Amino acid sequence: MKNVVTLGKSVEEALKNALNELNTTEDKVEYEIIEEGSKGLLFGIGSKPAKVSVTLKRDYISEAKKFLTDVLAKMDISAEIDIKETDDVISINLTGSKMGLIIGYRGETLDSLQYLTSLVVNKYHDIPYKRVVLDTENYRNKREETLRRLADKTAYKVKKTGKLFKLEPMNPYERRIIHSALQGDDTINTYSEGEEPYRRIVVDIKR
């Protein structure tokens, strides 16, 4: 991260000089006052300039966008990258052709890209943790709806047969959706078994 130390007749002037040198605005920097400065005696005798140390904040949004741009270029995929941040959640939406390649089998490629982008954003631990949500073609919502329907069908089957049912292995995000969908059912119990990446949900009758 770029840092400059600048002088001025006042702290405000020293900061302004630093912003001009960095070609940025105050909201994009952090600064430390090294010397408050003093006017000195008559005619400025003994005066001291103010001194500030100004550091440009890391632009994690630009870093995330550059990372995805580079990865997609290596995959020979052209996509528009739209990034928004709300309450420490960074929502990234990709649009373009070949989005099926980005999603991958059951969203595995999309999840991997999301995980790697999160590492890029949070790598220095210099900011509050940012949760990254990467999506394309509204895949996340569609997948959630599919999993909720699967949860309901599985619960119905378990109640009808009285036998437990094991779902196919899922990642932690998908397992949470299943657990959440059935947690209000007083007759059904859900739990996970196995080790990643083969960990799966078991749906059973409450004993």
C-alpha positions in Angstrom: 0.0 0.0 0.0 1.4 3.4 -1.0 2.4 5.8 1.7 3.6 9.4 1.6 4.8 11.9 4.3 3.9 15.5 3.5 4.3 18.9 5.1 2.0 22.0 5.3 1.3 25.1 7.3 -1.5 23.2 9.0 -2.6 19.6 9.3 -5.3 20.3 6.8 -2.8 21.7 4.3 -0.4 18.8 4.8 -3.3 16.3 4.2 -4.4 18.1 1.1 -0.8 18.0 -0.3 -0.7 14.2 0.4 -4.1 13.7 -1.4 -2.8 15.7 -4.4 0.3 13.6 -4.5 -1.6 10.3 -4.3 -4.3 11.6 -6.7 -7.1 10.4 -4.4 -9.7 11.6 -1.9 -9.8 11.6 1.9 -12.2 8.7 2.1 -9.7 6.4 0.4 -6.8 7.0 2.8 -5.8 6.6 6.4 -3.5 9.2 7.9 -1.5 9.8 11.1 -0.5 13.2 12.4 3.3 13.2 13.1 3.6 17.0 13.9 0.7 19.3 14.6 2.9 22.3 13.6 3.1 25.7 15.2 3.0 29.3 14.1 6.0 30.4 16.2 6.6 33.9 17.4 6.3 37.2 15.6 7.0 37.1 11.9 6.9 33.3 12.0 10.2 32.9 14.0 10.4 29.4 15.3 7.4 28.1 13.4 7.2 24.4 12.6 5.3 22.8 9.7 2.6 20.2 10.2 3.6 16.7 9.1 1.3 13.8 8.3 1.8 10.3 7.1 -0.9 9.2 4.6 -1.5 5.7 3.5 -3.7 4.7 0.5 -6.3 2.2 1.6 -6.3 -1.1 -0.2 -9.0 -1.3 -3.0 -10.2 -4.8 -2.4 -13.1 -4.4 -4.8 -10.6 -3.6 -7.7 -8.4 -6.5 -6.6 -11.4 -8.9 -6.7 -12.4 -7.7 -10.1 -8.9 -8.0 -11.5 -8.5 -11.5 -10.0 -11.8 -12.7 -11.7 -10.9 -11.0 -14.9 -7.6 -12.8 -15.1 -9.1 -16.2 -14.2 -11.9 -15.9 -16.7 -9.4 -14.8 -19.4 -7.4 -18.0 -18.8 -10.7 -20.0 -19.1 -11.3 -18.2 -22.4 -14.5 -16.7 -21.0 -15.7 -13.1 -21.6 -18.0 -11.8 -18.9 -19.3 -8.6 -17.4 -18.4 -8.3 -13.7 -20.8 -6.3 -11.6 -19.7 -5.8 -7.9 -21.8 -4.3 -5.1 -21.0 -4.1 -1.4 -23.7 -3.9 1.3 -23.1 -4.4 5.1 -19.8 -6.2 4.6 -21.3 -8.5 1.9 -19.7 -8.3 -1.5 -22.1 -9.5 -4.2 -20.6 -10.3 -7.5 -22.7 -11.1 -10.6 -21.2 -12.4 -13.8 -23.0 -12.1 -17.2 -22.1 -13.3 -20.6 -21.8 -16.4 -22.7 -20.3 -19.8 -21.4 -21.8 -19.2 -18.0 -22.4 -22.9 -17.7 -18.6 -23.4 -17.6 -18.5 -20.9 -14.7 -21.2 -22.7 -12.8 -19.8 -26.2 -13.3 -21.3 -29.5 -12.0 -23.8 -28.6 -9.2 -22.1 -25.2 -8.9 -18.7 -26.6 -7.9 -16.7 -24.2 -10.2 -18.8 -21.3 -9.1 -18.2 -22.2 -5.4 -14.4 -22.5 -6.0 -14.2 -19.1 -7.7 -16.2 -17.6 -4.8 -13.9 -19.1 -2.3 -10.7 -17.9 -4.1 -12.2 -14.4 -4.5 -12.9 -14.3 -0.8 -9.3 -15.2 -0.1 -8.2 -12.3 -2.3 -10.5 -9.8 -0.6 -9.6 -10.9 3.0 -6.0 -11.9 2.5 -4.4 -9.2 4.7 -6.9 -9.1 7.5 -6.7 -5.3 7.4 -10.4 -4.8 7.0 -13.5 -6.2 8.7 -14.2 -9.7 7.2 -16.1 -9.4 3.9 -18.5 -12.2 2.8 -18.2 -12.8 -0.9 -21.2 -14.1 -2.9 -20.5 -15.0 -6.5 -23.4 -15.7 -8.8 -24.4 -15.9 -12.4 -27.8 -16.4 -14.2 -29.5 -16.4 -10.8 -28.0 -19.8 -10.1 -27.9 -19.4 -6.3 -31.6 -18.8 -6.0 -32.5 -21.5 -8.5 -30.3 -24.0 -6.6 -31.8 -23.1 -3.3 -35.3 -23.6 -4.6 -34.3 -27.0 -5.9 -32.8 -28.0 -2.6 -35.8 -26.9 -0.6 -38.1 -29.0 -2.9 -35.7 -32.0 -2.4 -35.9 -31.5 1.4 -39.7 -31.6 1.3 -39.8 -34.7 -0.9 -37.3 -36.5 1.2 -39.1 -35.7 4.4 -42.4 -37.0 2.9 -40.6 -40.2 1.9 -39.2 -40.7 5.4 -42.5 -40.1 7.1 -44.2 -42.5 4.7 -41.7 -45.3 5.0 -40.5 -44.7 8.5 -36.9 -45.3 7.3 -34.1 -42.8 7.3 -32.8 -41.5 4.0 -29.3 -40.3 3.1 -28.9 -37.5 0.5 -26.0 -37.3 -1.9 -22.9 -35.5 -0.7 -23.2 -31.7 -0.6 -21.0 -28.7 0.3 -21.7 -26.9 3.7 -23.7 -24.1 2.0 -26.2 -26.6 0.4 -26.4 -28.7 3.6 -27.4 -25.6 5.6 -30.3 -25.0 3.1 -31.6 -28.6 3.7 -31.2 -28.3 7.5 -33.0 -24.9 7.4 -35.8 -26.2 5.2 -36.7 -29.0 7.7 -35.9 -27.5 11.0 -39.5 -26.5 11.6 -40.8 -30.1 11.1 -41.3 -31.6 14.6 -41.4 -35.1 13.2 -38.2 -35.0 11.3 -34.5 -35.0 12.4 -31.6 -34.0 10.2 -27.9 -34.5 10.8 -24.7 -34.7 8.7 -22.3 -37.6 8.5 -19.0 -38.4 6.8 -15.9 -36.3 5.9 -15.6 -33.5 3.4 -16.0 -33.5 0.4 -18.3 -36.6 0.9 -20.2 -35.3 3.9 -24.0 -35.8 3.5 -27.3 -35.1 5.3 -29.3 -37.9 6.9 -33.0 -37.4 7.2 -34.8 -39.5 9.8 -37.9 -39.7 12.0 -37.5 -38.1 15.4 -37.3 -40.9 17.9 
